[in-house]
Amino acid sequence: MCPNCQKSSIQKYGTQNHIQRYKCNVCNKIFTLKNKLDSIKIWHDYTLGKQTYKQLAESYHCSVRTIQRHLLKAPKTPLNLPQNEILNIVMDM
């Protein structure tokens, strides 16, 4: 599917640096199909899955620095405020 016009009329158009290139027959855009990392999915795996940078890098087949960059640009969800007006805090000194 073409990333520009979202049509599925594409054909192979040679290689560049050992990466297959494609050309859209509708809009004549030339592009490569790469598996892009999803920053939101990485964020969920990091926060909810309790995975470390190294574990995420191994599972997504990339470097630790790439994981860090995606976590920095992932949209963060705001904290939910308590619904009750009364809040008990227990502290140990």
C-alpha positions in Angstrom: 0.0 0.0 0.0 1.3 3.4 -1.0 2.1 5.6 2.1 1.3 8.7 0.0 -2.1 7.9 -1.6 -3.0 4.7 0.3 -3.7 2.8 -2.9 -2.5 -0.8 -3.4 -1.4 -0.4 -7.0 2.3 -0.7 -6.5 5.2 -2.4 -8.3 8.8 -3.2 -7.5 11.1 -0.5 -8.6 14.7 -1.7 -8.1 16.8 -1.7 -4.9 18.9 0.9 -3.2 21.5 -0.1 -0.5 20.1 -3.7 -0.6 16.6 -2.4 0.3 13.7 -3.0 -2.1 12.1 0.1 -3.6 8.5 0.4 -4.8 6.7 2.7 -7.1 3.0 3.6 -6.9 1.2 3.4 -10.2 -1.3 6.0 -9.2 0.7 8.9 -7.8 4.2 7.8 -9.1 5.7 8.1 -5.6 8.8 6.0 -5.0 9.2 4.5 -1.5 10.5 1.7 0.6 8.5 -0.5 2.9 10.1 -0.7 6.3 8.7 -2.0 9.5 8.3 1.1 11.6 8.3 1.0 15.3 5.2 2.1 17.1 6.1 4.5 20.0 2.8 3.9 21.7 3.2 0.1 21.7 6.7 0.5 23.0 5.4 2.8 25.8 2.8 0.3 26.8 5.3 -2.5 26.9 7.6 -0.4 28.9 5.1 0.8 31.5 2.5 -2.0 31.7 4.8 -4.9 30.7 7.5 -3.7 33.1 10.2 -4.4 30.5 13.7 -2.8 30.6 15.3 -0.9 27.7 17.5 -3.9 27.0 14.5 -6.3 26.9 12.6 -4.0 24.6 15.6 -3.6 22.3 15.9 -7.4 22.0 12.2 -7.9 21.3 12.0 -5.1 18.7 15.4 -6.0 17.1 16.9 -2.5 17.5 19.3 -0.6 19.8 18.7 0.6 23.3 19.1 4.2 22.1 16.4 3.7 19.5 14.0 2.5 22.3 14.9 5.5 24.4 14.1 7.9 21.5 10.8 6.2 20.9 9.9 6.4 24.6 10.7 10.1 24.6 8.4 10.9 21.7 5.5 8.6 22.9 2.4 10.5 24.1 2.2 10.2 27.9 -1.1 9.6 29.5 -2.1 12.0 32.2 -2.5 10.7 35.8 -6.1 10.2 36.9 -6.9 12.4 39.9 -8.6 10.8 42.9 -12.4 10.8 42.7 -12.9 11.2 46.4 -12.4 14.5 48.2 -11.0 12.7 51.3 -7.6 11.1 50.9 -5.8 9.2 53.6 -2.0 9.1 53.4 -0.1 6.6 55.5 3.6 7.4 55.9 6.3 5.6 57.8 9.1 7.7 59.3 
